[in-house]
Amino acid sequence: MTGNRRTIDPKAVRRRIVDAAYDAFVTQGYLATGMLELREKASVSGGAMAHHFPAKRELGLAVIRNRVAEAVRQTWIEPLDACADAPTAIDLIFGNIVSELMRKGSVSGCPLNNMAMEVSRHDEEMRDALSSVFAVWQEALSAKFQKDIDANRVVGIDPGRLATLVVAAYSGAMAIAKAGQDVRPLINCRAELAALLASKYSPTVPAG
């Protein structure tokens, strides 16, 4: 019988809501976005919205755990895994980000930073979820630096501290770029990180 067959895919509806929320939270902010607006953006009924996300914070958590974490994985962690060493990966990542922002013609900022600055003081569970994403990001960088140490590509670095520096430098540069709608802070940050890492990775060549 076809009369009782469900024509609405609940997973697809949920995904559409999360996608709409992610786009809105990144571009205009979590606090500035209302649930009614998200219903309209996702083209779902009030009943569907209430079924999947009875409260806005539940939607915020889903965005952090599903979309923000995935954005960090695709943007940072996958290139780190794919490249031969950390400096090559970091330079590639910055280059990809700058190219994408120039293509778009605008800077929305880092999704993780955007939400962290908005909600971390207001909701403990959301703060913990955001901290977990930061931790995974930093751990991936630290692990890559440690692999370079193990492979004798570099000596005299602290992988954890250097990972924190890279995350902080990128986050700050992205915030400045967003404020000025200008990618130059990211370009400058890329160049300085490349120079710093080159100074640590380059072997000392004997004279003569």
Residue pairs with C-beta under 8 A, 6 or more apart in sequence:
10 52
13 42
13 44
13 48
13 52
14 52
16 42
16 43
16 44
17 38
17 42
17 44
17 48
17 49
17 52
17 53
17 59
18 59
18 62
18 63
18 66
18 67
19 42
19 67
20 38
20 41
20 42
21 33
21 38
21 42
21 59
21 60
21 62
21 63
22 63
22 67
22 68
22 111
23 41
24 33
24 37
24 38
24 41
25 33
25 60
25 63
25 111
25 114
25 115
26 108
26 109
26 111
26 114
27 108
29 114
29 118
30 60
30 114
30 115
30 118
30 119
31 118
31 119
35 49
35 53
35 56
35 59
38 49
38 59
39 45
39 46
39 49
42 49
53 59
53 62
57 123
57 125
57 126
60 115
60 119
60 123
60 126
61 125
61 126
61 129
63 115
64 115
64 126
64 129
64 130
64 133
65 129
67 111
68 111
68 112
68 115
68 130
68 133
69 132
69 133
69 136
71 111
71 112
72 112
72 133
72 136
72 137
73 136
75 93
75 96
75 97
76 93
76 137
76 140
76 141
77 136
77 137
77 140
79 89
79 92
79 93
79 96
80 86
80 89
80 93
80 140
80 141
80 144
81 140
82 89
83 89
83 92
85 144
85 148
85 151
85 153
85 201
86 141
86 144
86 145
86 148
86 197
87 194
87 197
87 198
87 201
89 144
90 166
90 193
90 194
90 197
91 190
91 193
91 194
94 170
94 186
94 189
94 190
94 193
95 190
97 186
98 183
98 186
98 187
98 190
101 107
101 177
101 183
101 186
102 183
106 181
107 174
107 177
107 178
107 181
107 182
107 183
108 114
108 178
109 174
109 175
109 177
109 178
110 170
110 171
110 174
110 175
112 130
112 133
112 134
112 137
113 171
113 174
113 175
115 126
115 130
116 127
116 130
116 134
119 126
119 127
119 130
120 126
120 127
120 130
121 127
134 167
137 167
138 160
138 163
138 164
138 167
139 163
141 159
141 162
141 163
141 166
141 167
142 159
142 160
142 162
142 163
143 159
145 154
145 157
145 159
145 162
145 163
146 159
148 154
148 201
149 155
149 157
149 159
153 201
154 200
154 201
156 200
157 200
166 193
169 189
169 192
169 193
170 186
170 189
172 189
173 185
173 186
173 188
173 189
174 185
174 186
176 185
177 183
177 184
177 185
177 186
